[in-house]
Amino acid sequence: MFRSTQGRELERRLFEREREAQRDSDDRQKEKEEVEALRREIVAEGNYIDADAELRRRLDAQNQRANVPTIIVPAAKYQNGVPPLAPQVRREWG
């Protein structure tokens, strides 16, 4: 029983590994296709002396936009789109 459980677990891990490798391959292929489409668009525009430099500039701009952190503020803390005022602190000296 112990060996069959190990065998099933190993098969499951190998299967997951193969699926992840296939997804990575698909993602790389999709990214290549997107870069080629952007390159064709730049060449079609014909406004650039160095199309490769413009491609690098646009890809860098896309990467910078993708890496901007997003601040998420719970909507329940706002009323009518206005953030609440800082809480009033009342101190009582004993």
C-alpha positions, 0 to 999 in steps of 0.5 A: 500500500505504501509503495502504490501511494508513493507511485500515484503521488509521483505520477501526479507530480510528473503530470503537473510538471508536464502541464506546467511545461506546456503552459510555459511553452504556450506562453512563450509562443504567445509572447513571440507572436505579440512581439512580431505583431508589434514589430509589423505594426511599427514597420507598417507605420514607417515613421521610425528610422530604427524599428528595433529601437522603437520596438524595444522602447514600446516593450519597455513601456509595456513592462513598466506599466505592467509592474506598477503596483496597485493600491487596493482600498476597501470600498466599504470604508468610503461613503459616497466616494469620500474617504472618512476623516481620521478618527477622533482620539479622545483621551481621558486623564484619570 
